[in-house]
Amino acid sequence: MTSRDWPSATSEGLRGDALLQRHWYAACRSADLGSRHPLAVTLFDRPLALFRDAEGRAHALEDRCAHRHAPLSAGRVCAGRLQCPYHGWEYGGDGAVLRVPALEQAPGGLRTAALPTREQDGLVWVWPGEGEPQGAPRRIAIFDEPGWTRFTMKTRFRGTVEACLENFLDCPHAAFVHRGWFRSPTQAPVRTTVTMLDDGAVAEYFEEPREKSLIWAVFSPKRTQMRHTDRFIAPATSCVDYVFSNGLAYNITSTCAPVEGDAIEVFTVMSFRFGALGPLVRLAFEPVSRWIIRQDVKMLDRVAANRARFPAAPQRSTAADLLGPAIWRWRAALAAGEPVPAPGAPREVTLVL
């Protein structure tokens, strides 16, 4: 695969491969999983029922009762057990049937599949693949650091993980899709570097314009130096950092979870260091952020629809697509069980933004 000729675009992308499932994926926000009712989610076309046990720990079971396949997500949580809505069978966090109300004692060996689950950084993570999980989910940068204000958005996209990740890490599109909101064309030359890392790739921007947009006008400190990096973290996370010389900073971390069909659930943690004004800044920054991400949803929906119309047509890439080729190369290697791209020295690209 070269940087100028990507694979033929399909609605499935690389999402269905068993090896790509052997990673942690965010299934829901912690705040969305209560103690009284289960939550229905889907990962890699597999329906799951999430619930909390009596100690508040999150668990994920296949969304079917072992008895008559009723959806467990339609049941309720009783004393930390997930109860089937059909005959009241009760399940523990490991998927074992602990009680059958119609019998004095539940027969042994009855169970439904349970998936490894972790709760971390305000999200509930699930390991949908085979085998034991390899470590814990990757930490979201600066999540526990003091002085930051944050909020988490859940957004449904149509398309592929690759398309979502590239969109989140692609500056040129912002001048058109988000014109006036985040960027506008200035025709300024911007020097960038792209570096392959041992866990993905990173792009850094130098002397980029900060004008003709609402975000820069309202939320960017004037007369300060800015460092901007966009980072892809394999297999399905993007991380955007803006750090200013006066101490203000923004971090936007998005993790993509394939759900069903061509739907991708994206959990975005927006963090910003704005001193004591952080909570006040959030009142304006959050609705603007949600509006901008809805613009991306609309565009990627159009892209996915048109890909379906031209399923055999290849995508073409240029040097301006800084991280897209790295995303495809990394995820293709992981899906095939082949060596991932090796870390390398930075290469320079001049963009016109």
C-alpha angles and dihedrals in degrees: 000000000000127000089252102049119047127184119281107279117247132170090246098052109174095316102110100056115119093225092057088056090062093087137078116271129188110246101179145338114275090236091058094060110076130185099247106047134040122237124229114222135159129217123183090348091305115125114224137184115215122198143157124244126221090280092051095252116148121238134182122211130177104267098248136085114237089227108059102344096255111164109263090204087070091059131075140246116255119186090334095312126112109238122205113234093221108056101354099251109169125219133198125218091268091058095253119140106242100176139020106190093207091058132058089227129020114241113249123251098036113132148131125227117281123200125211109263134190132180116214140146094005094307136097110229127201131194104217098178134085123272132032118316115263103232126309128312113282112267119249107241118261092354094138098032116117122241096042129114117207146172132184125226127197114206131176115219130185118225133039136323089246092055092048094048094048091048092054091050100040118102100181094064092056093070089062109026093040098029110166093005104067106354141355130196111275099161089228117152111238124193114221137177127210120200130183110224134195090257102032134307141295136208123200126197127209128202094350118175120262105193145093095043138097094228094055094042096051107026104030118088110236124239094014134123115249131205114199125186131172116200135189113205114193133275105012115339134103125194125192120188130190114182122180128203093241093060100263115129145171129208122186113186119180126183121193124217120188108224119169135335107340094332120124121191112212123196111198122191109200111198127176136175107216101145120234090341092065098103091046092048089052091063089067101025097055098056091044090051091050091050092051093049090050088058089056091048090054093048096046089048089056091047093050092048092051093046087058089054092052104031097159098047114107123227117242123216134196134192088270089070091080103177104014096090091047091052092052094045093049096046093043090053093048091048092051096042090240129138112287121233113287121242113261147177119286118270121207126232127176114216128191108223 
